[in-house]
Amino acid sequence: MLEFASFHVFEDYHITFLSRIAESIASAISGLKINERTETLLQRSQEQSKLMKIQEVEMRRNLQEMRRLKEETESKDSEMRGLFRAIDATSLVTQYDKDGTILRVNPRVTDLMQVSEEELLGKNHADISSFKPDNKDYRKFWEDLRHGQTRSLVESVQTRDKTIWLSETFSPITDDHGSVVKIINIGMDISSTKILERQLRLQEREINRQMDKMNEKEKELLDKQKYIEATELEMKSFNSAIDSFVIKVEFSRRGIVSSANSLFYDTLGLSQEQVIGQDFASFLIPEHITQFSTTLTILSSGKEQREKLKLKLPTGSFVYINAHEFPLVDSKGDVETIMLLATIIDG
């Protein structure tokens, strides 16, 4: 509001001018206010737009997280269903309420018990168990289950024609508040194990009896062991004696030498490095190489051979040997290596 005062009377044109000026001023002031309000609204709109973008990014992130959690949940649900199917297919599964009344059994239970599911539903665990209902430990067993503790036991159950032994684990199932709503029993038939345990006890008695007999013969066995050790010493001496006058060479089916005794090296006048890995035919005179090739073929078929061969010496001379070749077979019956034993008959 503007107020004007004067010591003179305002003329009409003064009043008209002031009225128009007032309208202009009012319009200008109104325009400024509108501009300020518009700028304020624009800033607020921009802030809200930024906030909406942030919220949109957050929402997208939340949606992605929700999708991931959903996929994980579905995957875990699928795994759990698969696990339950596997347990149901391989184990004895029984559901009880908190008081031990049977709510559900799987087919493996009915098959083992030789009864129908209807005959078991509604019965109490004490009705089929070998434990007495008034047994102190048995009452505590179920009290622990009602308080959320997992318990295991081994018990015998009588069917229509036999007694079976079960190894069972009782697991309480709780609601969101931690209260036990039911109890799952997963069991295994261990009757065969019990039979095996009985057989093992009998076998243990028999073993103890046999051990007593073995103790009686221990001295005899020790004497035999001493005899074997003495025999082994004799055999070593015998082999050492044989090596002094019998040539011994081992080679492959192709005739490649893998080992030889000192008499072979001394006879040829060669060192071990000059013999190992060489073709045995290279130590024969040329006239006997073809004969030896035929001998290798026969030996590879598993047959022994006897022949006279000439070994050539570095001096240019040769020495006659009377050779006896034996094919040595592996566990499959295939010829693995060949042993040559020979005596010098001329040199």
C-alpha positions in Angstrom: 0.0 0.0 0.0 1.2 3.5 -0.9 0.0 6.7 0.7 0.4 10.2 -1.0 -0.2 13.6 0.7 0.0 17.1 -0.6 -0.6 20.8 0.5 -2.5 21.3 -2.7 -5.6 19.8 -4.1 -4.9 16.9 -6.4 -6.1 17.5 -9.9 -7.9 14.9 -11.8 -5.0 14.1 -14.0 -2.8 13.8 -10.9 -5.2 11.2 -9.6 -5.4 9.4 -13.0 -1.6 9.4 -13.2 -1.2 8.1 -9.7 -3.8 5.4 -10.3 -2.0 4.2 -13.4 1.4 4.4 -11.7 0.0 2.4 -8.7 -1.2 -0.2 -11.1 2.2 -0.4 -12.8 4.0 -0.6 -9.4 1.5 -3.3 -8.2 2.0 -5.2 -11.4 5.7 -5.0 -11.0 5.6 -6.1 -7.4 3.2 -8.9 -8.3 5.5 -10.0 -11.1 8.5 -10.1 -8.7 6.5 -12.2 -6.3 5.4 -14.5 -9.0 9.0 -14.8 -10.3 10.3 -15.5 -6.8 7.6 -18.1 -6.2 8.3 -19.6 -9.7 12.0 -19.8 -8.9 11.3 -21.4 -5.5 8.9 -23.9 -7.1 11.5 -24.6 -9.8 14.3 -25.2 -7.2 11.9 -27.4 -5.3 11.0 -29.3 -8.5 14.6 -29.7 -9.3 15.3 -31.0 -5.8 12.4 -33.3 -6.0 13.5 -34.5 -9.4 17.0 -35.3 -8.0 15.4 -37.0 -5.1 13.2 -39.0 -7.4 16.2 -40.0 -9.5 18.0 -41.1 -6.3 14.9 -43.0 -5.2 14.6 -44.5 -8.7 18.2 -45.8 -8.5 17.5 -47.1 -5.0 14.3 -48.7 -6.2 16.1 -50.4 -9.1 18.8 -51.6 -6.7 16.1 -52.9 -4.3 14.4 -54.6 -7.2 17.6 -56.3 -8.3 18.3 -57.3 -4.7 14.7 -58.6 -4.4 15.2 -60.6 -7.7 18.5 -62.0 -6.4 16.9 -62.9 -3.0 14.0 -64.5 -4.9 16.3 -66.6 -7.1 18.4 -67.6 -4.0 15.2 -68.5 -2.1 13.9 -70.5 -5.1 17.2 -72.2 -5.4 17.3 -73.0 -1.7 13.8 -74.2 -1.8 14.6 -76.5 -4.7 17.7 -77.8 -2.9 15.6 -78.4 0.3 12.9 -80.2 -1.7 15.6 -82.3 -3.4 17.1 -83.0 0.0 13.8 -84.0 1.5 13.0 -86.3 -1.5 16.5 -87.9 -1.1 15.9 -88.4 2.6 12.4 -89.7 2.1 13.7 -92.1 -0.6 16.6 -93.5 1.4 15.6 -93.2 5.1 12.8 -94.1 7.5 10.9 -90.9 8.1 8.3 -90.5 10.8 6.5 -87.3 12.0 5.3 -87.0 15.6 3.5 -84.3 17.6 5.0 -83.0 20.8 3.5 -85.9 22.8 4.9 -88.6 20.5 1.7 -89.4 18.5 2.5 -90.4 14.9 1.3 -87.9 12.3 2.9 -89.3 9.2 5.2 -92.1 8.0 6.8 -92.6 4.6 6.5 -95.9 2.6 9.9 -97.2 3.8 8.5 -97.3 7.4 5.4 -99.2 6.4 7.3 -101.6 4.2 9.8 -102.3 7.0 7.1 -102.6 9.7 4.9 -104.7 7.4 1.9 -102.6 8.3 -0.2 -100.0 6.5 0.1 -96.3 7.2 -3.5 -96.2 8.6 -2.4 -98.8 11.2 0.4 -96.5 12.5 -1.3 -93.1 12.3 -2.5 -92.0 15.8 -0.3 -94.5 17.6 2.2 -93.2 20.2 5.9 -93.9 19.8 5.8 -95.9 23.1 3.3 -98.3 21.4 5.9 -99.5 18.9 9.1 -98.8 20.9 11.0 -101.3 23.0 11.2 -98.6 25.8 8.7 -98.6 28.6 6.5 -95.4 28.8 7.1 -95.0 32.5 10.9 -95.3 32.1 12.6 -92.3 33.6 15.2 -91.9 30.8 12.4 -92.4 28.2 10.3 -89.6 29.8 13.3 -87.3 29.8 14.0 -88.2 26.2 10.7 -86.7 25.1 10.9 -83.8 27.6 14.2 -82.8 25.9 12.5 -83.0 22.5 9.7 -80.8 23.7 12.3 -78.2 24.8 13.9 -78.2 21.3 16.8 -80.5 21.9 17.8 -83.0 19.2 18.2 -86.5 20.5 19.4 -89.8 19.0 18.9 -93.4 20.1 19.3 -97.0 19.0 16.3 -99.2 19.7 14.7 -102.5 18.6 11.2 -102.7 17.1 9.1 -105.9 16.9 7.4 -106.5 13.5 5.0 -109.3 12.7 7.7 -111.9 12.2 11.0 -110.5 13.4 12.9 -107.9 15.5 14.6 -105.0 13.7 17.2 -102.6 15.0 16.9 -98.9 14.2 19.4 -96.0 14.6 17.2 -92.9 14.9 17.6 -89.1 15.1 14.7 -87.0 16.5 14.8 -83.4 15.5 12.2 -80.8 16.9 10.6 -78.5 14.3 9.8 -75.0 15.7 7.5 -72.2 14.6 8.5 -68.5 14.2 8.3 -68.0 17.9 10.6 -70.9 18.7 7.9 -73.2 20.0 8.1 -76.9 19.1 5.2 -77.8 16.8 6.3 -81.3 15.7 9.2 -83.8 15.7 10.8 -85.4 12.7 12.4 -88.8 13.2 14.9 -89.9 10.5 16.0 -93.5 11.0 18.1 -96.2 9.4 17.7 -100.0 9.6 20.8 -101.3 11.2 19.6 -104.9 11.7 22.3 -106.2 9.4 24.9 -104.3 11.4 23.7 -105.9 14.6 23.9 -109.3 13.0 27.4 -108.5 11.8 28.4 -107.3 15.3 27.2 -110.7 16.7 29.2 -112.5 14.0 32.2 -110.4 14.8 32.0 -111.2 18.4 31.9 -114.9 17.5 34.8 -114.4 15.1 36.7 -112.5 17.9 36.3 -115.5 20.2 37.5 -117.8 17.4 40.4 -115.5 16.6 41.5 -115.5 20.3 41.3 -119.3 20.2 43.4 -119.4 17.1 45.8 -116.8 18.6 46.4 -119.2 21.5 47.3 -121.9 19.1 49.6 -119.5 17.2 51.4 -118.6 20.4 52.0 -122.3 20.9 53.6 -122.5 17.5 55.5 -119.2 17.7 58.8 -121.0 18.6 58.4 -123.3 15.7 57.9 -120.4 13.3 60.9 -118.6 14.7 63.0 -121.7 14.1 61.7 -121.9 10.5 62.5 -118.2 10.0 66.1 -118.9 11.1 66.2 -121.8 8.6 64.9 -119.6 5.8 67.5 -116.9 6.6 70.2 -119.5 6.5 68.8 -120.8 3.2 68.8 -117.3 1.8 72.4 -116.9 2.7 73.2 -120.2 1.0 71.3 -119.0 -2.1 73.3 -115.8 -2.2 76.5 -117.7 -2.0 75.2 -120.1 -4.7 74.3 -117.3 -7.0 77.7 -115.7 -6.4 79.3 -119.0 -7.3 77.1 -119.3 -10.5 78.1 -115.8 -11.6 81.7 -116.9 -11.6 81.2 -119.5 -14.3 77.8 -118.8 -15.9 77.1 -115.8 -18.2 73.8 -114.1 -17.3 72.2 -111.4 -19.5 68.7 -109.9 -19.5 67.3 -108.2 -22.6 63.9 -107.0 -23.9 61.8 -108.8 -26.6 63.6 -106.7 -29.1 67.0 -107.8 -27.8 68.0 -104.6 -26.0 70.3 -105.5 -23.0 69.0 -104.2 -19.6 71.5 -106.1 -17.3 74.4 -108.5 -17.4 76.8 -110.1 -14.8 80.5 -109.4 -14.5 81.4 -112.7 -16.3 79.7 -111.4 -19.5 81.7 -108.1 -19.3 84.9 -109.9 -18.6 84.4 -112.4 -21.5 83.8 -109.6 -24.0 86.3 -107.3 -22.5 83.7 -104.5 -22.4 82.5 -102.1 -19.6 78.9 -101.9 -18.3 78.4 -98.6 -20.2 79.4 -100.3 -23.5 76.9 -103.1 -23.0 73.7 -101.8 -21.3 71.2 -100.4 -23.9 72.9 -102.2 -26.8 71.3 -104.8 -29.1 72.5 -108.2 -27.9 72.8 -109.2 -31.6 75.6 -106.7 -31.9 77.8 -108.9 -29.7 77.3 -111.9 -32.0 79.2 -112.9 -35.2 77.3 -111.9 -38.3 76.4 -115.5 -39.2 74.4 -115.8 -35.9 72.4 -112.6 -36.1 69.6 -114.0 -38.3 69.5 -117.1 -36.1 69.1 -114.9 -33.0 66.4 -112.8 -34.6 64.4 -116.1 -35.1 65.1 -117.0 -31.5 63.6 -113.7 -30.3 60.4 -114.4 -32.2 60.1 -117.8 -30.5 60.9 -116.4 -27.1 58.3 -113.6 -27.5 55.7 -116.3 -27.9 56.6 -117.7 -24.4 58.8 -120.7 -25.4 62.3 -121.4 -24.0 65.2 -121.9 -26.4 68.6 -123.6 -26.4 71.3 -122.8 -28.9 75.0 -122.4 -29.4 76.2 -118.8 -30.2 79.5 -117.2 -31.0 80.3 -114.0 -29.2 82.8 -111.8 -31.0 85.6 -110.2 -29.1 87.2 -106.8 -29.6 90.4 -108.6 -30.6 88.7 -110.0 -33.6 88.4 -113.6 -32.3 85.2 -115.2 -30.9 84.1 -117.4 -28.1 81.5 -120.3 -28.2 78.7 -120.3 -25.6 76.0 -122.8 -24.9 72.9 -120.6 -24.2 69.6 -121.3 -22.6 67.1 -118.5 -22.9 64.0 -118.1 -20.7 61.1 -115.7 -21.4 60.0 -113.9 -18.2 56.3 -113.0 -18.1 54.4 -110.3 -16.2 51.2 -110.7 -14.1 49.1 -110.7 -17.3 51.1 -113.5 -18.9 52.8 -111.3 -21.4 56.6 -111.8 -22.1 58.3 -108.8 -20.5 62.0 -109.6 -20.5 64.2 -112.5 -21.5 66.9 -114.1 -19.4 69.9 -115.8 -21.0 72.1 -118.2 -19.1 75.1 -119.5 -20.9 78.3 -121.4 -20.3 81.5 -121.0 -22.3 82.3 -124.1 -24.2 85.2 -122.9 -26.3 87.3 -119.8 -26.3 
